[in-house]
Amino acid sequence: MLSYKKREGLLIGILLWLMALIIVVFFGWFLGDIIIHSWGKISWQFLFSQPLNAGREGGIAPILVSTFLILFVTMVTALPLGVGTAIFLTEFTEQNNFLGVLIRRSLDILAGVPSIVFGLFGNAFFTIKLGLGFSILSGGLTLACMVLPILIRTTEEGLRNVPLDYRLGAAALGISQRATLWRIVLPSAMASIIVGFVLGVGRAIAETAALIFTSGYVDRMPESLMDSGRSLSIHIFDLSMNVSGGDDNAYSSALVLLVLFFLINFIAKMILNLTSNLSSG
């Protein structure tokens, strides 16, 4: 007979494996449904041609370009602000400092704000107040506001997990705080920075509500950041909800979106492994 503790541990283990299996099965069903409906429909012509007949026919070339431009604006804006704020919170303020506590509480609240609220804010501030109009720039800046809380908090936790001995050892050797930060602390926290980046990209690349009010619906090829542009998520939403007979291209676009996200995760992991090898070497 198994003891009570062993039976309890066995039951907990079974429950954990069962929950993991449910998640895997659900993800497999979700991914399989998309692959089945889009199988044989994705080609080079689909990726590099213009959408036709309201998106029912043709490809997604302008949609991909708009999506990449929106992501570019988002991360170019959010990364320096996010990492800089995280550095300020960890290296230049005390844990219980009033300003630091206020910033952290504000970030926690912003992380839970619905995306539609960010969309309304972006429309009022970037689109109308700053006169950027419905543009890729407005959409990217709005998404930057959305991903900042995730990026800052993730990077901050990574910086705080860097052992204090690293900083004390560098100070004992006469290394300046700036050099310690750039050469020791930030490389040690690179894993958390990359995780925050991937989470931010994941939220931005799948966002729909905020972009409807800022970047717009236009599906033509953008010529500048001031042009309106339709992201992949908006394209999928429009085809599936507003365009009769657009389900096939909606499924194909959804598969492209998933592949893009997997590629971003793969590249981020490669960068993380390279960084780890360089730091250990």
Salt bridges, closest charged atoms under 4 A:
ASP33 OD1 - HIS37 ND1 3.32
GLU91 OE2 - ARG167 NH2 2.74
ASP108 OD1 - ARG153 NE 3.20
GLU156 OE2 - ARG104 NE 2.57
GLU156 OE1 - ARG153 NH1 2.84
GLU156 OE2 - ARG160 NE 3.30
ASP238 OD2 - ARG230 NH1 3.36
